[in-house]
């Protein structure tokens, strides 16, 4: 059993990939922010060289009332919070739709 790893530890995403995030530290953020980043895909703009720290993810079409949570449309997430990724928007939109409707 000690060799089992979480699914998201095996993700091999790169800068430019599109990702879905599920924030774990919701105590420090509003529910609206958590819902927004969980239900919209973002694009990775920076990954630390050690891949252990935070990853910078840029979002489009951010509602005005949530701009205070973003800097230059970018938010930082711990790597375990990244639950899925794809090279294209279309591929991730299919995954997001299936996730929203539990398909």
Beta strands, then each sheet from edge to edge (+ up, - down):
strand 1: 18-21
strand 2: 42-47
strand 3: 54-58
strand 4: 74-78
strand 5: 82-86
sheet 1: 4+ 3- 2+ 1- 5+
end
